[in-house]
Amino acid sequence: MSASAPEPAALRDAARHVVAVLVRQAGVAQLAAVEDAVQGALALGLERWPGEGPPRDLRAWLYRVAQRRLQDGRRKGARRR
């Protein structure tokens, strides 16, 4: 892996941690939405990090981006109703 991207083990560890935290907050019924949000955050990071460099605190960055994606998804769902 290049110097500008976190190690795969660090990404897996951070993703597992963030999924667990967000599921505790959102509820088990939202597991699929949480997993989608974390996966989307990882994809965004892997696009950005080669140019910008990885964040200092990978878990915090991943949590914040995934949390925002989850909230955006809820808002979109509420608008459709």
Protein Blocks (a to p, Z undefined) as FASTA:
>chain_A
ZZkbccfklmmmmmmmmmmmmmmmnopklmmmmmmmmmmmmmmmmmmmmmnopafblmlm
mmmmmmmmmmmmmmmmmmmZZ
